[in-house]
Amino acid sequence: MTDGYGNINWWGFSPALDLQETGHAEMCKKLSCAIPDELHILLVGAGDIRHILKTVARRYRHSKRKLKFYVVENSLELYVRDMLLMMVALEKPNKMGLQEKTELFLELYGNTLIREQSSQYSEAMAHELIKMVTDFDYLEQKLPLFDLTQLKYKERDFIEGILKFLRNREKTPYDVAKCWDLRLRQLLKERYDSMKNVFDWDYNMEMVERGGSIIHLHQYKNWRQCGIAFQIREGTYDVPNRTLASATVFKMNGERYPRRGFWGDMTVSPYVTFGVETEEKSFYKKQNQQHMKTAEDVSEFNINSLFHELATNERYELPKEEDNKETEKSDSDAKLQEITEEDEENECENKEENSGANPKESEEEKEKEAENSDQPDSQEDHILRRLFCLL
């Protein structure tokens, strides 16, 4: 396999779309037909759930209707991955916070290596999905939005085997770092030692020329080298993401050899689907002809907003920055002032004038001091004076 795009689409090569904004209502008006109460959408080879997620999250922006999606993929691993990512998106807010859900989704979506807690979550969900695939009554009870009745029995058995691979991390090892490096060597060949220059050329000639300048060069090169696209939270990304593993069959000397590894895209990157387009125009600001935000920031905001809309049916807005004008003004007023000798003399003169302005008070203070001096010494003072004289 020498193609950098691979033979399985773990993510799409186009931004996510709200499929109800594609002019369906206008088309019905032109054809003089009524807008249907139920919309059927066929997705062939989409590779992920980006269109489903965006369409469902923004359903409240359109007229109320039922949505039915028919998904056709060329690999059974994609069905498993779609169900797992949809389960993350549908987690209840009281069980998983919005930011935590976003980070988990992006890790499983675009990272070859993930954190330990993310791997534990995928294992737990794989265990639940095994029950759902093998028992449709349980599926109807837990996730009624999925319908697997169109799958053949053989395909269900294969899906169960894939889920067992996700669940049994210790029994079936998967070294994704080695798989990624072998793919790189096969793809670059004699250019492997100068891979950074190759990545730089691909970025400038392919990504930037096609409108992907918001994808930062360093993030793109890091993903091309190790397969980690999203590192929103500081942590240790050392556990293989088994949802990005698939099996393929190689022919050699007339025989067929099945191999499991990473056979997906190594050229485009997962930034394109959620990290290039956004409703928040502030992410496109530039300074010195460079984007102030990156595709990772845009992806985080887009997933955050989609999950928020999915749960509340309201648009997600960026938290407003606190108005710090008053604090900045007070800080600017508190400045160090240089005190000169003239200022000190003026202060001394002012003190003398103030003391002279109240002669009665000064005379009373002097009389009090004189009275205190006329008082006889206490016994302790007398002893101290005698000791001083002896010394």
FINUPA-658215 format. One record per residue (C-alpha): x, y, z. Coordinates in steps of 0.5 Angstrom, whole numbers, plus 500, padded with zeros to 3 digits. Each point is the difference from the previous one (the first is absolute). Example, Ala and Ser with C-alpha at 12.3 -4.5 7.8 and 13.67 -1.06 7.14 Angstrom:
REM FINUPA-658215
525,491,516
502,507,498
REM end
This chain:
REM FINUPA-658215
500,500,500
504,506,498
494,505,500
500,505,505
492,500,500
500,493,502
494,495,499
495,502,506
498,507,501
500,501,508
498,508,498
497,503,495
504,505,495
495,506,500
497,504,505
494,498,504
493,502,497
493,501,503
496,496,495
494,504,501
504,507,497
501,497,494
494,503,496
495,494,501
494,505,502
502,504,494
500,494,496
493,498,502
497,507,499
503,500,493
497,494,498
493,502,503
500,494,505
499,500,508
506,500,504
500,493,503
499,498,508
505,495,499
507,501,497
504,494,498
507,501,499
505,495,496
508,501,502
504,495,496
508,500,502
499,506,505
506,497,504
497,503,507
494,503,503
502,507,499
493,502,495
496,496,505
502,503,506
500,507,497
493,499,497
497,497,506
503,505,505
497,506,496
493,497,498
497,505,505
502,506,495
495,497,494
493,497,500
498,495,504
501,493,497
503,493,501
506,498,497
503,493,498
507,499,498
502,494,496
507,499,500
504,496,495
508,498,502
505,495,496
503,498,507
496,497,506
505,504,505
497,507,498
493,497,502
503,499,507
504,506,500
494,504,498
496,497,506
505,501,505
501,508,498
492,501,500
500,497,507
505,505,502
496,506,497
494,497,504
503,500,507
495,503,505
503,507,503
499,497,507
505,494,498
505,504,496
501,507,499
501,504,494
507,501,500
502,493,502
495,497,494
503,505,495
507,498,502
498,492,500
497,501,493
506,503,497
505,495,503
496,494,497
499,504,494
507,502,498
505,497,504
504,494,499
502,500,508
495,502,505
500,501,508
499,494,504
493,502,503
498,501,492
502,493,499
496,498,506
494,503,497
500,497,494
501,493,503
494,501,504
496,502,494
502,495,496
498,495,505
493,503,500
500,500,492
501,493,500
494,499,504
496,504,495
502,497,494
499,493,503
493,502,503
496,505,496
495,500,506
505,503,504
502,505,494
493,502,500
500,502,507
507,503,501
501,503,493
493,500,496
503,505,495
505,495,497
497,494,495
504,495,498
495,495,497
502,501,493
507,497,502
501,493,498
502,494,506
507,500,497
501,507,501
497,500,507
505,495,502
506,504,497
497,506,503
500,496,507
507,498,499
503,507,498
496,502,507
504,494,504
506,503,497
499,507,503
498,497,506
506,495,501
506,505,500
504,495,504
499,494,496
501,503,493
505,505,500
500,505,495
507,505,499
497,505,496
507,504,500
503,495,497
495,499,495
500,508,498
507,500,499
500,494,496
495,503,495
504,507,500
506,496,498
496,496,495
497,507,497
506,504,500
506,495,499
506,503,498
497,507,503
499,497,507
506,503,503
498,507,497
493,499,502
499,507,503
502,504,494
495,495,496
494,502,505
502,507,500
499,500,492
494,496,501
497,505,504
502,506,496
498,497,493
494,496,502
497,503,507
501,507,499
498,501,493
494,496,501
497,505,505
503,496,507
505,506,502
497,500,507
503,493,501
506,502,503
507,497,497
502,497,507
494,497,502
499,497,493
508,497,500
499,497,507
494,496,497
503,498,494
506,498,504
497,496,506
492,500,498
498,505,506
495,505,498
497,503,506
504,501,507
495,505,503
501,497,507
507,500,503
501,492,501
503,494,498
498,497,493
503,493,500
494,495,500
499,498,493
493,502,497
497,494,498
494,503,496
505,502,495
502,492,498
498,497,494
501,493,497
502,499,493
503,495,495
506,500,496
502,495,495
507,497,499
502,495,496
493,498,498
498,499,508
496,505,504
502,503,507
496,504,504
503,505,504
497,505,505
503,507,501
499,507,498
498,500,493
497,507,500
501,507,498
508,503,501
499,506,495
494,504,501
499,500,508
494,500,504
500,508,501
496,501,493
494,497,503
498,505,506
506,504,500
500,504,494
493,503,500
496,504,505
495,505,502
504,503,505
504,505,495
505,503,506
503,493,498
503,503,494
503,506,502
507,501,498
506,503,503
507,501,496
496,496,494
500,494,505
493,497,503
500,502,507
496,493,501
501,493,498
496,495,497
500,496,507
497,506,503
495,500,494
498,493,501
500,501,508
495,505,499
496,497,495
499,493,503
498,504,507
495,504,496
497,494,497
500,496,506
497,507,504
494,500,494
499,493,501
498,500,507
497,507,501
497,502,493
504,507,500
506,503,497
506,499,503
504,507,502
507,501,502
501,502,507
500,508,500
507,503,503
499,503,506
501,508,500
506,502,503
500,507,498
499,502,507
506,496,503
505,502,494
498,507,502
502,499,507
506,497,498
502,505,496
499,506,505
504,496,505
507,502,498
506,502,503
502,507,501
507,503,501
501,504,506
505,505,500
504,504,505
495,506,499
494,496,501
503,498,507
502,507,502
493,502,498
497,494,504
504,503,506
498,507,500
493,498,500
501,496,506
503,505,503
494,505,498
495,495,503
504,499,506
500,508,501
493,501,498
498,497,507
505,503,505
495,498,506
500,493,498
508,500,500
501,504,507
495,494,503
504,495,497
507,503,503
496,501,507
498,492,500
507,498,498
503,505,506
495,497,505
502,493,498
508,502,501
498,503,507
497,493,502
505,496,504
503,494,497
497,493,502
503,495,504
503,496,493
502,506,497
504,502,507
503,493,500
502,500,492
504,507,502
504,497,505
502,494,496
502,505,495
504,504,505
504,494,502
502,498,493
REM end
